[in-house]
Amino acid sequence: MAYLLNDESFHKMTDYIYRKTGIFLEVDKHFDKLAKYIDARAKVINADSFRKYFYTLRFEDKDGTEFQELMNAVTVNETYFYREKEQFEVLVDRILPELHAVKSRTAPIRILCAPCSTGEEPYSVILHLLEEARLIEERDIEVVGIDIDSTVIAKAKLGKYSERSIHAIPAGALAKYFKKRTLGFDLIDDLVGTVDFKVANIFDKTQMRQLGKFDVIFSRNMLIYFDDASRKEVVMTFYDMVNVGGYVLLGHAEYMSRITSVFKAKKIDSTLIYQK
Ligand SMILES: C[S@@+](CC[C@H](N)C(=O)[O-])C[C@H]1O[C@@H](n2cnc3c(N)ncnc32)[C@H](O)[C@@H]1O
């Protein structure tokens, strides 16, 4: 079957996606998925050629719906609770006590998960705060989660999770903070809404500025989809967003040293963290 997309237009599309989002799609891995998506979307908006679809996306998408649909189709949202859990332990055992000691008691400690996908990561932060940090009784801690994909943010707000999502949560915490349903697990009502979820593109400077400053930024398993130039841009955005003395934590396969030396690297046990 012939698609509306061909090799030449694939490159036009992927250049556009890359410039807007840093996401780097390759012909061998992504052609079929993108071509099927464009055929389906073109039908919805009555575009009978790639040219018409692409024109609509770039010039007629005043409210951003078409761009959002595209984002929801091209992102990889894989995540689960307690993924790379040593980092949450370093957060509650080392980072938060250090920040608590130096930061004014009246100011909240702010933690950002960028990106958060369906919410497992920021809720893992909350569960660790509840299980292991006495700090939440002493001061406000705010947790914010952002993602470019509006479907995952909508799911995150519901707090309903699959068996696969919760598989790494210790039995005690699972019993305390979730209700078992026929299909999956729901966060208990008291926890739904404890994370502030928003749709935002890490490359959109206005959206990022509106989030304010943070003391800790988790950015795990997103930079791996970017090239070095985009990674550097994101890390410099984090540099602007993090308070002096605050920290950035990346995924296990992501290293700041290859990108920039603006942050100070610290190794705690086997976990690398980066301080401003
Ligand atoms: C693999 S998930 C990682 C989720 C979580 N941090 C973890 O490690 O489990 C990657 C997420 O990055 C998001 N993403 C990709 N490009 C983005 C961008 N430019 N701005 C914000 N989020 C983005 C995707 O929508 C996807 O949900």
The ligand as an SDF file (V2000), in Angstrom:
LIG
                    3D

 27 29  0  0  0  0  0  0  0  0999 V2000
   10.4410    6.9630   28.2900 C   0  0  0  0  0  0  0  0  0  0  0  0
    9.4470    8.2480   28.9980 S   0  0  0  0  0  0  0  0  0  0  0  0
   10.3330    8.5310   30.5080 C   0  0  0  0  0  0  0  0  0  0  0  0
    9.4000    8.6930   31.6960 C   0  0  0  0  0  0  0  0  0  0  0  0
   10.0810    8.7130   33.0680 C   0  0  0  0  0  0  0  0  0  0  0  0
   10.9230    9.8890   33.2190 N   0  0  0  0  0  0  0  0  0  0  0  0
   10.8840    7.4640   33.3080 C   0  0  0  0  0  0  0  0  0  0  0  0
   12.1350    7.5170   33.2760 O   0  0  0  0  0  0  0  0  0  0  0  0
   10.3010    6.4080   33.5470 O   0  0  0  0  0  0  0  0  0  0  0  0
    9.9290    9.6110   27.9580 C   0  0  0  0  0  0  0  0  0  0  0  0
    8.8820   10.7440   27.9370 C   0  0  0  0  0  0  0  0  0  0  0  0
    9.4970   11.9170   27.3710 O   0  0  0  0  0  0  0  0  0  0  0  0
    8.4560   12.7000   26.8180 C   0  0  0  0  0  0  0  0  0  0  0  0
    9.0380   13.7260   25.9300 N   0  0  0  0  0  0  0  0  0  0  0  0
    9.6930   13.5440   24.7620 C   0  0  0  0  0  0  0  0  0  0  0  0
   10.0640   14.7270   24.2280 N   0  0  0  0  0  0  0  0  0  0  0  0
    9.6430   15.6820   25.1070 C   0  0  0  0  0  0  0  0  0  0  0  0
    9.7170   17.1090   25.1110 C   0  0  0  0  0  0  0  0  0  0  0  0
   10.2980   17.7660   24.1050 N   0  0  0  0  0  0  0  0  0  0  0  0
    9.1750   17.7720   26.1550 N   0  0  0  0  0  0  0  0  0  0  0  0
    8.5760   17.0990   27.1860 C   0  0  0  0  0  0  0  0  0  0  0  0
    8.4560   15.7480   27.2170 N   0  0  0  0  0  0  0  0  0  0  0  0
    8.9860   15.0480   26.1980 C   0  0  0  0  0  0  0  0  0  0  0  0
    7.6130   11.6420   26.0960 C   0  0  0  0  0  0  0  0  0  0  0  0
    6.3100   12.0740   25.8250 O   0  0  0  0  0  0  0  0  0  0  0  0
    7.6710   10.4550   27.0680 C   0  0  0  0  0  0  0  0  0  0  0  0
    6.4980   10.3750   27.8730 O   0  0  0  0  0  0  0  0  0  0  0  0
  1  2  1  0
  2  3  1  0
  2 10  1  0
  3  4  1  0
  4  5  1  0
  5  6  1  0
  5  7  1  0
  7  8  2  0
  7  9  1  0
 10 11  1  0
 11 12  1  0
 11 26  1  0
 12 13  1  0
 13 14  1  0
 13 24  1  0
 14 15  1  0
 14 23  1  0
 15 16  2  0
 16 17  1  0
 17 18  1  0
 17 23  2  0
 18 19  1  0
 18 20  2  0
 20 21  1  0
 21 22  2  0
 22 23  1  0
 24 25  1  0
 24 26  1  0
 26 27  1  0
M  CHG  2   2   1   9  -1
M  END
$$$$
